[in-house]
Amino acid sequence: MYEMQIGEAAAGSGPVWHVVARDHRATLCGRPLQPGGNAETDRHCAPCMTAFQYVMQQASTE
Ligand SMILES: [Zn+2]
């Protein structure tokens, strides 16, 4: 299972939405999460999106 969580951007500044694997409690891009953050953003973490697409493709071909 995966969920979206706001965290610090992997590159640049400001918050972005990261993809988090629930069973690992880590973002797909490797950035630590900001616990308890109340930031809001419309931006998504590009490395997380790329990694998420990859794992979804792997899942669909198995
Ligand atoms: Zn990320």
PDB file of the backbone (N, CA, C, O) and the ligand in Angstrom, with CONECT records:
HET     ZN  A 101       1
ATOM      1  N   MET A   1       0.834  -1.195   0.000  1.00  0.00           N
ATOM      2  CA  MET A   1       0.000   0.000   0.000  1.00  0.00           C
ATOM      3  C   MET A   1       0.875   1.255   0.000  1.00  0.00           C
ATOM      4  O   MET A   1       1.939   1.307   0.616  1.00  0.00           O
ATOM      5  N   TYR A   2       0.386   2.239  -0.705  1.00  0.00           N
ATOM      6  CA  TYR A   2       1.111   3.502  -0.769  1.00  0.00           C
ATOM      7  C   TYR A   2       0.167   4.647  -0.432  1.00  0.00           C
ATOM      8  O   TYR A   2      -1.036   4.587  -0.687  1.00  0.00           O
ATOM      9  N   GLU A   3       0.742   5.674   0.140  1.00  0.00           N
ATOM     10  CA  GLU A   3      -0.064   6.841   0.452  1.00  0.00           C
ATOM     11  C   GLU A   3       0.769   8.091   0.204  1.00  0.00           C
ATOM     12  O   GLU A   3       1.994   8.033   0.101  1.00  0.00           O
ATOM     13  N   MET A   4       0.077   9.222   0.109  1.00  0.00           N
ATOM     14  CA  MET A   4       0.750  10.482  -0.136  1.00  0.00           C
ATOM     15  C   MET A   4       0.952  11.219   1.181  1.00  0.00           C
ATOM     16  O   MET A   4       0.052  11.290   2.019  1.00  0.00           O
ATOM     17  N   GLN A   5       2.157  11.766   1.345  1.00  0.00           N
ATOM     18  CA  GLN A   5       2.422  12.555   2.534  1.00  0.00           C
ATOM     19  C   GLN A   5       3.267  13.763   2.142  1.00  0.00           C
ATOM     20  O   GLN A   5       4.139  13.683   1.277  1.00  0.00           O
ATOM     21  N   ILE A   6       2.984  14.874   2.798  1.00  0.00           N
ATOM     22  CA  ILE A   6       3.750  16.093   2.522  1.00  0.00           C
ATOM     23  C   ILE A   6       5.088  16.033   3.237  1.00  0.00           C
ATOM     24  O   ILE A   6       5.182  15.636   4.399  1.00  0.00           O
ATOM     25  N   GLY A   7       6.113  16.436   2.512  1.00  0.00           N
ATOM     26  CA  GLY A   7       7.447  16.486   3.092  1.00  0.00           C
ATOM     27  C   GLY A   7       8.280  17.503   2.351  1.00  0.00           C
ATOM     28  O   GLY A   7       7.842  18.120   1.380  1.00  0.00           O
ATOM     29  N   GLU A   8       9.484  17.655   2.835  1.00  0.00           N
ATOM     30  CA  GLU A   8      10.390  18.608   2.211  1.00  0.00           C
ATOM     31  C   GLU A   8      10.778  18.107   0.821  1.00  0.00           C
ATOM     32  O   GLU A   8      10.945  16.905   0.612  1.00  0.00           O
ATOM     33  N   ALA A   9      10.919  19.021  -0.116  1.00  0.00           N
ATOM     34  CA  ALA A   9      11.258  18.642  -1.480  1.00  0.00           C
ATOM     35  C   ALA A   9      12.653  18.037  -1.543  1.00  0.00           C
ATOM     36  O   ALA A   9      13.550  18.429  -0.797  1.00  0.00           O
ATOM     37  N   ALA A  10      12.821  17.065  -2.454  1.00  0.00           N
ATOM     38  CA  ALA A  10      14.122  16.424  -2.632  1.00  0.00           C
ATOM     39  C   ALA A  10      15.127  17.404  -3.216  1.00  0.00           C
ATOM     40  O   ALA A  10      16.318  17.342  -2.911  1.00  0.00           O
ATOM     41  N   ALA A  11      14.642  18.302  -4.051  1.00  0.00           N
ATOM     42  CA  ALA A  11      15.498  19.324  -4.635  1.00  0.00           C
ATOM     43  C   ALA A  11      14.752  20.648  -4.564  1.00  0.00           C
ATOM     44  O   ALA A  11      13.542  20.696  -4.785  1.00  0.00           O
ATOM     45  N   GLY A  12      15.458  21.701  -4.260  1.00  0.00           N
ATOM     46  CA  GLY A  12      14.796  22.979  -4.114  1.00  0.00           C
ATOM     47  C   GLY A  12      14.265  23.139  -2.707  1.00  0.00           C
ATOM     48  O   GLY A  12      14.778  22.538  -1.764  1.00  0.00           O
ATOM     49  N   SER A  13      13.243  23.946  -2.573  1.00  0.00           N
ATOM     50  CA  SER A  13      12.716  24.206  -1.242  1.00  0.00           C
ATOM     51  C   SER A  13      11.205  24.137  -1.271  1.00  0.00           C
ATOM     52  O   SER A  13      10.581  24.136  -2.331  1.00  0.00           O
ATOM     53  N   GLY A  14      10.637  24.081  -0.087  1.00  0.00           N
ATOM     54  CA  GLY A  14       9.191  24.045   0.025  1.00  0.00           C
ATOM     55  C   GLY A  14       8.667  22.627   0.098  1.00  0.00           C
ATOM     56  O   GLY A  14       9.367  21.676  -0.251  1.00  0.00           O
ATOM     57  N   PRO A  15       7.438  22.490   0.550  1.00  0.00           N
ATOM     58  CA  PRO A  15       6.846  21.160   0.700  1.00  0.00           C
ATOM     59  C   PRO A  15       6.334  20.604  -0.619  1.00  0.00           C
ATOM     60  O   PRO A  15       5.909  21.346  -1.505  1.00  0.00           O
ATOM     61  N   VAL A  16       6.383  19.294  -0.729  1.00  0.00           N
ATOM     62  CA  VAL A  16       5.805  18.586  -1.876  1.00  0.00           C
ATOM     63  C   VAL A  16       5.131  17.325  -1.358  1.00  0.00           C
ATOM     64  O   VAL A  16       5.370  16.896  -0.229  1.00  0.00           O
ATOM     65  N   TRP A  17       4.290  16.741  -2.193  1.00  0.00           N
ATOM     66  CA  TRP A  17       3.679  15.461  -1.859  1.00  0.00           C
ATOM     67  C   TRP A  17       4.629  14.338  -2.226  1.00  0.00           C
ATOM     68  O   TRP A  17       5.034  14.205  -3.381  1.00  0.00           O
ATOM     69  N   HIS A  18       4.984  13.530  -1.233  1.00  0.00           N
ATOM     70  CA  HIS A  18       5.801  12.344  -1.474  1.00  0.00           C
ATOM     71  C   HIS A  18       4.917  11.112  -1.478  1.00  0.00           C
ATOM     72  O   HIS A  18       3.836  11.102  -0.890  1.00  0.00           O
ATOM     73  N   VAL A  19       5.393  10.074  -2.148  1.00  0.00           N
ATOM     74  CA  VAL A  19       4.729   8.775  -2.077  1.00  0.00           C
ATOM     75  C   VAL A  19       5.418   7.957  -0.990  1.00  0.00           C
ATOM     76  O   VAL A  19       6.640   7.808  -0.988  1.00  0.00           O
ATOM     77  N   VAL A  20       4.617   7.431  -0.069  1.00  0.00           N
ATOM     78  CA  VAL A  20       5.161   6.703   1.076  1.00  0.00           C
ATOM     79  C   VAL A  20       4.653   5.269   1.069  1.00  0.00           C
ATOM     80  O   VAL A  20       3.451   5.020   0.971  1.00  0.00           O
ATOM     81  N   ALA A  21       5.585   4.334   1.175  1.00  0.00           N
ATOM     82  CA  ALA A  21       5.197   2.931   1.307  1.00  0.00           C
ATOM     83  C   ALA A  21       4.843   2.675   2.762  1.00  0.00           C
ATOM     84  O   ALA A  21       5.672   2.855   3.654  1.00  0.00           O
ATOM     85  N   ARG A  22       3.615   2.256   2.994  1.00  0.00           N
ATOM     86  CA  ARG A  22       3.148   2.102   4.374  1.00  0.00           C
ATOM     87  C   ARG A  22       3.953   1.082   5.158  1.00  0.00           C
ATOM     88  O   ARG A  22       4.191   1.253   6.353  1.00  0.00           O
ATOM     89  N   ASP A  23       4.365   0.032   4.489  1.00  0.00           N
ATOM     90  CA  ASP A  23       5.077  -1.014   5.230  1.00  0.00           C
ATOM     91  C   ASP A  23       6.535  -0.652   5.488  1.00  0.00           C
ATOM     92  O   ASP A  23       7.223  -1.333   6.249  1.00  0.00           O
ATOM     93  N   HIS A  24       7.006   0.425   4.852  1.00  0.00           N
ATOM     94  CA  HIS A  24       8.383   0.846   5.086  1.00  0.00           C
ATOM     95  C   HIS A  24       8.472   2.169   5.823  1.00  0.00           C
ATOM     96  O   HIS A  24       9.514   2.504   6.385  1.00  0.00           O
ATOM     97  N   ARG A  25       7.391   2.913   5.821  1.00  0.00           N
ATOM     98  CA  ARG A  25       7.372   4.227   6.461  1.00  0.00           C
ATOM     99  C   ARG A  25       8.504   5.100   5.934  1.00  0.00           C
ATOM    100  O   ARG A  25       9.161   5.808   6.696  1.00  0.00           O
ATOM    101  N   ALA A  26       8.725   5.042   4.634  1.00  0.00           N
ATOM    102  CA  ALA A  26       9.759   5.856   4.025  1.00  0.00           C
ATOM    103  C   ALA A  26       9.265   6.330   2.670  1.00  0.00           C
ATOM    104  O   ALA A  26       8.482   5.646   2.011  1.00  0.00           O
ATOM    105  N   THR A  27       9.722   7.490   2.264  1.00  0.00           N
ATOM    106  CA  THR A  27       9.344   7.988   0.951  1.00  0.00           C
ATOM    107  C   THR A  27      10.092   7.216  -0.125  1.00  0.00           C
ATOM    108  O   THR A  27      11.188   6.711   0.118  1.00  0.00           O
ATOM    109  N   LEU A  28       9.507   7.125  -1.306  1.00  0.00           N
ATOM    110  CA  LEU A  28      10.142   6.396  -2.396  1.00  0.00           C
ATOM    111  C   LEU A  28      11.418   7.084  -2.869  1.00  0.00           C
ATOM    112  O   LEU A  28      12.304   6.439  -3.429  1.00  0.00           O
ATOM    113  N   CYS A  29      11.512   8.390  -2.644  1.00  0.00           N
ATOM    114  CA  CYS A  29      12.706   9.123  -3.081  1.00  0.00           C
ATOM    115  C   CYS A  29      13.786   9.140  -2.008  1.00  0.00           C
ATOM    116  O   CYS A  29      14.905   9.592  -2.254  1.00  0.00           O
ATOM    117  N   GLY A  30      13.452   8.652  -0.829  1.00  0.00           N
ATOM    118  CA  GLY A  30      14.473   8.568   0.209  1.00  0.00           C
ATOM    119  C   GLY A  30      14.518   9.741   1.158  1.00  0.00           C
ATOM    120  O   GLY A  30      15.293   9.734   2.115  1.00  0.00           O
ATOM    121  N   ARG A  31      13.691  10.762   0.908  1.00  0.00           N
ATOM    122  CA  ARG A  31      13.673  11.898   1.818  1.00  0.00           C
ATOM    123  C   ARG A  31      12.947  11.531   3.105  1.00  0.00           C
ATOM    124  O   ARG A  31      11.961  10.795   3.080  1.00  0.00           O
ATOM    125  N   PRO A  32      13.438  12.047   4.231  1.00  0.00           N
ATOM    126  CA  PRO A  32      12.710  11.819   5.478  1.00  0.00           C
ATOM    127  C   PRO A  32      11.411  12.608   5.483  1.00  0.00           C
ATOM    128  O   PRO A  32      11.314  13.671   4.869  1.00  0.00           O
ATOM    129  N   LEU A  33      10.428  12.085   6.173  1.00  0.00           N
ATOM    130  CA  LEU A  33       9.151  12.774   6.269  1.00  0.00           C
ATOM    131  C   LEU A  33       9.214  13.849   7.338  1.00  0.00           C
ATOM    132  O   LEU A  33       9.983  13.763   8.295  1.00  0.00           O
ATOM    133  N   GLN A  34       8.389  14.854   7.148  1.00  0.00           N
ATOM    134  CA  GLN A  34       8.241  15.892   8.155  1.00  0.00           C
ATOM    135  C   GLN A  34       7.008  15.552   8.988  1.00  0.00           C
ATOM    136  O   GLN A  34       5.881  15.782   8.550  1.00  0.00           O
ATOM    137  N   PRO A  35       7.212  15.019  10.160  1.00  0.00           N
ATOM    138  CA  PRO A  35       6.054  14.622  10.961  1.00  0.00           C
ATOM    139  C   PRO A  35       5.288  15.825  11.469  1.00  0.00           C
ATOM    140  O   PRO A  35       5.865  16.826  11.894  1.00  0.00           O
ATOM    141  N   GLY A  36       3.988  15.701  11.413  1.00  0.00           N
ATOM    142  CA  GLY A  36       3.142  16.737  11.981  1.00  0.00           C
ATOM    143  C   GLY A  36       3.095  18.012  11.182  1.00  0.00           C
ATOM    144  O   GLY A  36       2.616  19.035  11.672  1.00  0.00           O
ATOM    145  N   GLY A  37       3.585  17.971   9.956  1.00  0.00           N
ATOM    146  CA  GLY A  37       3.572  19.185   9.156  1.00  0.00           C
ATOM    147  C   GLY A  37       2.161  19.557   8.755  1.00  0.00           C
ATOM    148  O   GLY A  37       1.346  18.686   8.451  1.00  0.00           O
ATOM    149  N   ASN A  38       1.873  20.829   8.754  1.00  0.00           N
ATOM    150  CA  ASN A  38       0.543  21.274   8.324  1.00  0.00           C
ATOM    151  C   ASN A  38       0.649  22.095   7.046  1.00  0.00           C
ATOM    152  O   ASN A  38      -0.231  22.893   6.724  1.00  0.00           O
ATOM    153  N   ALA A  39       1.748  21.880   6.325  1.00  0.00           N
ATOM    154  CA  ALA A  39       1.935  22.620   5.089  1.00  0.00           C
ATOM    155  C   ALA A  39       0.956  22.137   4.035  1.00  0.00           C
ATOM    156  O   ALA A  39       0.458  21.013   4.094  1.00  0.00           O
ATOM    157  N   GLU A  40       0.692  22.995   3.081  1.00  0.00           N
ATOM    158  CA  GLU A  40      -0.165  22.612   1.965  1.00  0.00           C
ATOM    159  C   GLU A  40       0.553  22.943   0.667  1.00  0.00           C
ATOM    160  O   GLU A  40       1.246  23.955   0.564  1.00  0.00           O
ATOM    161  N   THR A  41       0.376  22.084  -0.310  1.00  0.00           N
ATOM    162  CA  THR A  41       1.022  22.306  -1.598  1.00  0.00           C
ATOM    163  C   THR A  41       0.274  21.565  -2.692  1.00  0.00           C
ATOM    164  O   THR A  41      -0.436  20.595  -2.428  1.00  0.00           O
ATOM    165  N   ASP A  42       0.439  22.024  -3.903  1.00  0.00           N
ATOM    166  CA  ASP A  42      -0.108  21.321  -5.062  1.00  0.00           C
ATOM    167  C   ASP A  42       0.999  20.585  -5.811  1.00  0.00           C
ATOM    168  O   ASP A  42       0.748  19.897  -6.801  1.00  0.00           O
ATOM    169  N   ARG A  43       2.222  20.742  -5.322  1.00  0.00           N
ATOM    170  CA  ARG A  43       3.348  20.154  -6.036  1.00  0.00           C
ATOM    171  C   ARG A  43       3.576  18.709  -5.586  1.00  0.00           C
ATOM    172  O   ARG A  43       3.292  18.342  -4.446  1.00  0.00           O
ATOM    173  N   HIS A  44       4.092  17.908  -6.508  1.00  0.00           N
ATOM    174  CA  HIS A  44       4.413  16.522  -6.211  1.00  0.00           C
ATOM    175  C   HIS A  44       5.904  16.299  -6.395  1.00  0.00           C
ATOM    176  O   HIS A  44       6.551  16.943  -7.221  1.00  0.00           O
ATOM    177  N   CYS A  45       6.431  15.376  -5.610  1.00  0.00           N
ATOM    178  CA  CYS A  45       7.849  15.049  -5.670  1.00  0.00           C
ATOM    179  C   CYS A  45       8.127  14.250  -6.939  1.00  0.00           C
ATOM    180  O   CYS A  45       7.610  13.144  -7.099  1.00  0.00           O
ATOM    181  N   ALA A  46       8.935  14.794  -7.836  1.00  0.00           N
ATOM    182  CA  ALA A  46       9.198  14.137  -9.119  1.00  0.00           C
ATOM    183  C   ALA A  46       9.861  12.765  -8.950  1.00  0.00           C
ATOM    184  O   ALA A  46       9.421  11.809  -9.588  1.00  0.00           O
ATOM    185  N   PRO A  47      10.897  12.628  -8.120  1.00  0.00           N
ATOM    186  CA  PRO A  47      11.497  11.298  -7.929  1.00  0.00           C
ATOM    187  C   PRO A  47      10.504  10.275  -7.377  1.00  0.00           C
ATOM    188  O   PRO A  47      10.536   9.107  -7.763  1.00  0.00           O
ATOM    189  N   CYS A  48       9.628  10.711  -6.480  1.00  0.00           N
ATOM    190  CA  CYS A  48       8.612   9.801  -5.946  1.00  0.00           C
ATOM    191  C   CYS A  48       7.640   9.373  -7.039  1.00  0.00           C
ATOM    192  O   CYS A  48       7.268   8.202  -7.112  1.00  0.00           O
ATOM    193  N   MET A  49       7.227  10.311  -7.891  1.00  0.00           N
ATOM    194  CA  MET A  49       6.289   9.986  -8.963  1.00  0.00           C
ATOM    195  C   MET A  49       6.911   8.983  -9.928  1.00  0.00           C
ATOM    196  O   MET A  49       6.253   8.037 -10.360  1.00  0.00           O
ATOM    197  N   THR A  50       8.175   9.195 -10.260  1.00  0.00           N
ATOM    198  CA  THR A  50       8.867   8.284 -11.169  1.00  0.00           C
ATOM    199  C   THR A  50       8.972   6.894 -10.551  1.00  0.00           C
ATOM    200  O   THR A  50       8.710   5.891 -11.214  1.00  0.00           O
ATOM    201  N   ALA A  51       9.353   6.843  -9.286  1.00  0.00           N
ATOM    202  CA  ALA A  51       9.494   5.558  -8.603  1.00  0.00           C
ATOM    203  C   ALA A  51       8.147   4.861  -8.466  1.00  0.00           C
ATOM    204  O   ALA A  51       8.054   3.638  -8.577  1.00  0.00           O
ATOM    205  N   PHE A  52       7.111   5.649  -8.226  1.00  0.00           N
ATOM    206  CA  PHE A  52       5.776   5.077  -8.048  1.00  0.00           C
ATOM    207  C   PHE A  52       5.277   4.460  -9.353  1.00  0.00           C
ATOM    208  O   PHE A  52       4.709   3.368  -9.354  1.00  0.00           O
ATOM    209  N   GLN A  53       5.493   5.165 -10.459  1.00  0.00           N
ATOM    210  CA  GLN A  53       5.103   4.613 -11.757  1.00  0.00           C
ATOM    211  C   GLN A  53       5.833   3.303 -12.021  1.00  0.00           C
ATOM    212  O   GLN A  53       5.262   2.364 -12.576  1.00  0.00           O
ATOM    213  N   TYR A  54       7.102   3.248 -11.617  1.00  0.00           N
ATOM    214  CA  TYR A  54       7.904   2.046 -11.839  1.00  0.00           C
ATOM    215  C   TYR A  54       7.340   0.869 -11.042  1.00  0.00           C
ATOM    216  O   TYR A  54       7.162  -0.222 -11.583  1.00  0.00           O
ATOM    217  N   VAL A  55       7.063   1.088  -9.769  1.00  0.00           N
ATOM    218  CA  VAL A  55       6.576  -0.026  -8.956  1.00  0.00           C
ATOM    219  C   VAL A  55       5.180  -0.463  -9.403  1.00  0.00           C
ATOM    220  O   VAL A  55       4.834  -1.640  -9.299  1.00  0.00           O
ATOM    221  N   MET A  56       4.375   0.487  -9.901  1.00  0.00           N
ATOM    222  CA  MET A  56       3.058   0.119 -10.402  1.00  0.00           C
ATOM    223  C   MET A  56       3.175  -0.741 -11.656  1.00  0.00           C
ATOM    224  O   MET A  56       2.414  -1.690 -11.843  1.00  0.00           O
ATOM    225  N   GLN A  57       4.140  -0.399 -12.514  1.00  0.00           N
ATOM    226  CA  GLN A  57       4.362  -1.202 -13.721  1.00  0.00           C
ATOM    227  C   GLN A  57       4.836  -2.602 -13.360  1.00  0.00           C
ATOM    228  O   GLN A  57       4.421  -3.589 -13.967  1.00  0.00           O
ATOM    229  N   GLN A  58       5.709  -2.672 -12.366  1.00  0.00           N
ATOM    230  CA  GLN A  58       6.207  -3.978 -11.926  1.00  0.00           C
ATOM    231  C   GLN A  58       5.060  -4.808 -11.386  1.00  0.00           C
ATOM    232  O   GLN A  58       4.963  -6.003 -11.667  1.00  0.00           O
ATOM    233  N   ALA A  59       4.200  -4.182 -10.618  1.00  0.00           N
ATOM    234  CA  ALA A  59       3.080  -4.899 -10.016  1.00  0.00           C
ATOM    235  C   ALA A  59       2.119  -5.418 -11.069  1.00  0.00           C
ATOM    236  O   ALA A  59       1.566  -6.509 -10.926  1.00  0.00           O
ATOM    237  N   SER A  60       1.918  -4.646 -12.122  1.00  0.00           N
ATOM    238  CA  SER A  60       0.931  -5.019 -13.128  1.00  0.00           C
ATOM    239  C   SER A  60       1.448  -6.113 -14.058  1.00  0.00           C
ATOM    240  O   SER A  60       0.661  -6.773 -14.737  1.00  0.00           O
ATOM    241  N   THR A  61       2.755  -6.308 -14.092  1.00  0.00           N
ATOM    242  CA  THR A  61       3.309  -7.314 -14.982  1.00  0.00           C
ATOM    243  C   THR A  61       3.576  -8.628 -14.254  1.00  0.00           C
ATOM    244  O   THR A  61       3.951  -9.616 -14.884  1.00  0.00           O
ATOM    245  N   GLU A  62       3.389  -8.649 -12.951  1.00  0.00           N
ATOM    246  CA  GLU A  62       3.632  -9.885 -12.205  1.00  0.00           C
ATOM    247  C   GLU A  62       2.389 -10.775 -12.188  1.00  0.00           C
ATOM    248  O   GLU A  62       2.414 -11.858 -11.604  1.00  0.00           O
TER     249      GLU A  62
HETATM  250 ZN    ZN A 101       9.658  12.121  -2.686  1.00  0.00          ZN2+
END
